[in-house]
């Protein structure tokens, strides 16, 4: 999969720098990754790569290479591909630089080239030690990304069994990547699979093998809060004091029903699947949050407070 990604990037870089339409033969002779293929293998590979570029939103066009329009070549028009200058302020560029530095993919910090194109980045060679690592499964991510983009089935070993999944989307949540979609055995149930637990990933040969439901959001299939992942199934009724209602709302998922009363207190009905994680979170509000139901959960919380 790494070879596919490198070939796609090489093709895009070539098309963006050559500044003219180029034929398929010239691409085959120039772009790394195509030169060792037979005629038929190159045709299939190039068609697949063109489709992938277009699915990624890159405007790959076929234009005449001469005034007589006898020969045609491929080009990515800079005026339709490049973004307009967003007109960022110095403060906004500094915020982007900080965000790029604290995010890691496989432990590697983002480069500064993109920020330089947006008008420069703050100087200094020291990188802060605190960062969020977005995972190191680069090969698996590439396979699953391609499967999502081209709607290919993926097979992988997961929890001692072989799974066949229609990947509707990719989600990163709390340090892990998840493939979200139904298994071939039951298309009505959408599941989430942690990619660091998947092995021997294989993609189907053909693309377009399933349809993603309209208005589907992959993130809805992953628990957004730690207390939403577990074996329990109850609804906690909680009242948050007005001065911390804003903070509570920022941490509640879309599954929560919440409303403010006239005094500004937040009344929330919170699905709980992991009681320990939920009580630990509520304890963080000190005396600014009260569990009003169900009675068993309230009693358990009172016992937990008394034990602190």
Buried (B, 14 or more C-beta within 10 A) or exposed (E): BEEBBEBBEBBBEBBBEBEEBBEBEBBBEBBEBBEEBEEEEBEEBBEBBBBBBEBEEBEBBEEEBEEEEEEBBBBBEEEEBEEEEEEBEEEEBBEBBEEBBBBBBEEEBBEBEEBEEBBBBEEEEEEEEEEEEBBBBBEBBBBBBBBBBBBBBBBBBBEEEEBBBBBBBBBBBEEBBBBBBBBEEEEEEBBBBBBEEBEEBBBBEEBEBBEBEEEEEBBBBBBBBBBBBBEEEBBBBBBBBEEBBEEBBEEBBEEBEBEBEEEEBBBBBBBBBBBEBBBEBBEEBEEBBBBEEBEEBBEBBEEBEEEE
